[in-house]
C-alpha cells in the first residue's frame, strides 16, 4: 500500500476518472446476482448492554476503535467479514475516503441481517449524498456478498485490511481458529482487526458464570485471548491487544470488548486468490461518489469539446428567429460524445454548466420538438475560435 496523508486531497482528475472507470469495469464483470427479500419489521430493541450501560453504545465504541485502527493508505481494499447489518460500514463510510480506502467488500452468510443492513444503508446514502459528492477524494466501490467467510473466493483477492468484529464467538472455537488462519494464510492482509467479548467483564452485566449472549459458543478471558493469539499468530504477523467499553467500578477488567490488531511486519499486503472454495452471491453494489462535481464538469466539458470538433456548423442548418440566426443543438446530441465513465448526467445541470462556462459562445435554449434542453450558438461564431476558447480554458 502507498502511504497516504489525510491532507493529500489535490487529486489529478485523470486519476479520478480512471478510478470511476475501474469501478464501472468491475460492476460489468460482477453484477448483482441475488435479490434479498424485504427484512421483517423489528420491534424496538431492548439491550441493556449496549443501550443502557454504555454511552456511546458498545457497538458504536467498537466501530470507532476499528475505524481508528485503519491506516491511511492510498488505494487500499477493505474486507468486512461477518458484516451483519453493515453497522461498521454505515458508521465509517463518509470518512473512509480520507483513509485512502477505494474498495470495500462486505460478506455475511445470513440473509436477514444483510437485508436489514442494505435497507438502512440506502437511507444513509440518500442522507449523506450531498456531503459525499463534494469531497475531493477517490470514489469508493462497495460490494456486498452473501457467502461463507470460511471459504474465500477471488472476491477477496488483494485485500489490504480485514475487519471482523464480534464474529468468532458465534462459531465453535476450532472454526474460529480456522477463520484466523484463513485470513492470515490465504487472504494475507497487511492488517487484520479482530474483536470478541471479554468474558471477565460479564460480571458488570450480572452474568458472572454465563456467556453474554445465548448464541455464543465461547467467550475468552483476557488470558485465554492472549494465549489463543500466541498459539496462532506467527511471523511475519504480530499483534497488539486493545480494550474498549469501560464502566465505573470495573476498570481492573480493562474493557467489555477485546481487540486484536494483527499486523504484517514485512509490508506485504494481499494476494491473488484463484480458487473458488465457496460460492459468493452479490446482493448489492454501491458507489460512494466522491469528487463527483469535478468528474461531472470534466465529462460535460469534454463532451462539448468533442462535439465542437465534429459539428459541421452548416449554414443550411441555421435557425432564424426575427433577425437572429443560430444553431440550436439538442443537449442530448452533445452528450453523445461523452467519454467513460458513463455516469448519469442530468441534462438541466449539464446545460447550465456549459452556458455558464462558455457564456461568450453559447446560451441555453429549448428544443421545440422535444421540449428538452438545447444549446444555441450564434451564426456569427467561428468554429475554430470556439474550439480555441474552450481549449484555452480547459486544456
Secondary structure as UniProt FT lines:
FT   STRAND          2..3
FT   TURN            6..7
FT   HELIX           13..29
FT   HELIX           48..53
FT   HELIX           58..68
FT   STRAND          73..74
FT   STRAND          76..81
FT   TURN            84..86
FT   HELIX           87..96
FT   HELIX           97..99
FT   STRAND          101..108
FT   HELIX           111..134
FT   STRAND          140..146
FT   TURN            149..150
FT   HELIX           154..156
FT   TURN            157..158
FT   STRAND          161..165
FT   HELIX           168..170
FT   HELIX           173..182
FT   HELIX           183..187
FT   STRAND          191..198
FT   HELIX           199..205
FT   TURN            214..215
FT   HELIX           222..232
FT   TURN            235..236
FT   STRAND          237..244
FT   TURN            248..249
FT   HELIX           251..253
FT   STRAND          257..264
FT   TURN            265..266
FT   STRAND          281..288
FT   TURN            290..291
FT   HELIX           292..310
FT   HELIX           315..317
FT   STRAND          319..321
FT   TURN            322..323
FT   STRAND          324..330
FT   HELIX           331..335
FT   TURN            336..337
FT   HELIX           347..357
FT   TURN            358..361
FT   STRAND          363..367
FT   TURN            368..371
FT   STRAND          372..378
FT   TURN            379..380
FT   HELIX           383..394
//
